[in-house]
Amino acid sequence: MSIDNNGNAILRGTLVQNQDPINPAPDQDEFVMKDSLGDVVALVRLQNGNMFISGNLFESQPSLIPPASDDFVIINSDGEVISYIDESGNFYLRGSLTQNGNP
């Protein structure tokens, strides 16, 4: 997965929304995001590039202001928030998401 300076994301695999629960696989390399209680809210499988979120995808957000919590926030070189995943597993992008792409 890659995210450019404008908040456009390219995912090597596909996105699965509203996945609950998200169970990490013990024998796979994964990038895991947890909420403040330790529950998995987002996961990217490194082997195939598939992403699972417990919430929804929100693209083309004109401005992003994540709440003050344990969000996973991506900031570009200009100091602007271009993407974040919140405590509920919602994935916010300033740009758009391309699935089955070449990050």
Secondary structure, 3 states (H helix, E strand, C coil): CEECCCCCEECCCCEECCCCCCCCCCCCCEEEEECCCCCEEEEEECCCCCEEECCCEECCCCCCCCCCCCCEEEECCCCCEEEEECCCCCEEECCCEECCCCC
